Amino acid sequence: MNNNYALITGASQGLGKYLALDLAQRNYHILLVALPNENLETLALEIKKLHVKVEFFETDLTKKENILALVDWANSFSVEVLINNAGCGGSKYINEASFDYMDTIIQLNVRATSLITKLLIPNLTKQPKSYILNISSMAAFSPIGFKTVYPASKKFIEYFSQGLQEELKSQNVTVSVVYPGPMKTNAEVSNRIEKQSKFVNSGVVALKDVAKISLDGLFQGKNRIIPGKLNKFSRYILAILPLKTKVKLLSKAVKKEIDATK
Ligand SMILES: NC(=O)c1ccc[n+]([C@@H]2O[C@H](COP(=O)([O-])OP(=O)(O)OC[C@H]3O[C@@H](n4cnc5c(N)ncnc54)[C@H](OP(=O)(O)O)[C@@H]3O)[C@@H](O)[C@H]2O)c1
């Protein structure tokens, strides 16, 4: 039994829940973090059945004081694995996106991810070997109109993670970044994915598989992880397409999806 903990943000549902269950099966004790009143207690009971210890912390990570309180709490445990999974996004005409909608994406995806990591590094580096997994997205591979801030936030996660990989390698910390394609996590996201093309829908990988591929990659020391063969192929195509072409194509697809819901 490993006596160390894995901390997962955004663990109440979607990918975060599957990452937590998979880590418990790998014998890590688990620290679950999500917004209040989202059934973390029920998930904690489910994970306890796997014979590991589980604690949970309910908070809104878009607030600075909550990030500080979370880190204070987490520092009472030996954290060996940090997973920055909490994230949000969406598709909207920028003129219809509210200040709060855009601000929440930036606060959660950019600020919470980078500051939680920064503040937990002293704890992580107390362990002989430790791991950070940051969740980016295939959306990081191109700017996309009508999503604008989300792909930019996921590109931030990529650059932040790659810089950290270099900086922390001498301290025995593995930093991996995973780029999931479409995942049917909650009703709203599933609905959005179903409105996309057949090609996009055939890139959907089951949450359990994304969690396993991501954690296998992390523990094997892979710096970049793209779950799913079709997503790997799309990544290749996006790398060779001229910027203007890919921005135009992807933005057109997202606009179609928004207009279909009007
Ligand atoms: N779904 C996709 O197609 C897709 C594709 C590529 C990348 N991703 C990325 O994968 C990650 C997980 O996505 P998902 O679709 O599994 O998400 P999800 O089902 O919407 O779950 C998001 C998690 O983050 C938590 N969360 C949201 N706002 C929070 C806040 N302000 N403070 C604390 N926790 C908060 C949620 O907690 P509550 O349950 O308490 O609200 C939930 O546990 C995200 O980083 C996302 O950007 C998703």
The ligand as an ORCA input file, in Angstrom:
! r2SCAN-3c Opt
* xyz 0 1
  N     -15.626     17.156    -21.838
  C     -14.829     17.324    -22.864
  O     -15.209     17.067    -23.997
  C     -13.415     17.804    -22.645
  C     -12.532     17.775    -23.732
  C     -11.222     18.185    -23.528
  C     -10.806     18.610    -22.291
  N     -11.689     18.638    -21.257
  C     -11.178     19.081    -19.958
  O     -11.234     17.980    -19.056
  C     -11.432     18.466    -17.715
  C     -12.623     17.781    -17.107
  O     -13.731     18.071    -17.917
  P     -15.137     17.410    -17.706
  O     -15.869     17.561    -19.001
  O     -14.961     16.090    -17.061
  O     -15.796     18.437    -16.708
  P     -17.174     18.374    -15.900
  O     -17.867     17.085    -16.107
  O     -17.887     19.650    -16.224
  O     -16.597     18.431    -14.442
  C     -15.860     19.545    -14.072
  C     -15.389     19.343    -12.681
  O     -14.779     20.565    -12.247
  C     -15.453     21.014    -11.096
  N     -15.562     22.453    -11.074
  C     -16.179     23.240    -11.991
  N     -16.095     24.528    -11.611
  C     -15.403     24.525    -10.436
  C     -14.987     25.542     -9.562
  N     -15.256     26.835     -9.796
  N     -14.330     25.194     -8.428
  C     -14.067     23.892     -8.159
  N     -14.398     22.887     -8.975
  C     -15.067     23.197    -10.098
  C     -16.835     20.415    -11.160
  O     -17.340     20.356     -9.851
  P     -18.925     20.297     -9.608
  O     -19.379     18.938    -10.032
  O     -18.957     20.507     -8.164
  O     -19.546     21.365    -10.455
  C     -16.519     19.043    -11.740
  O     -16.062     18.192    -10.714
  C     -11.608     19.980    -17.823
  O     -10.378     20.607    -17.572
  C     -12.002     20.172    -19.284
  O     -11.667     21.447    -19.783
  C     -12.980     18.240    -21.399
*
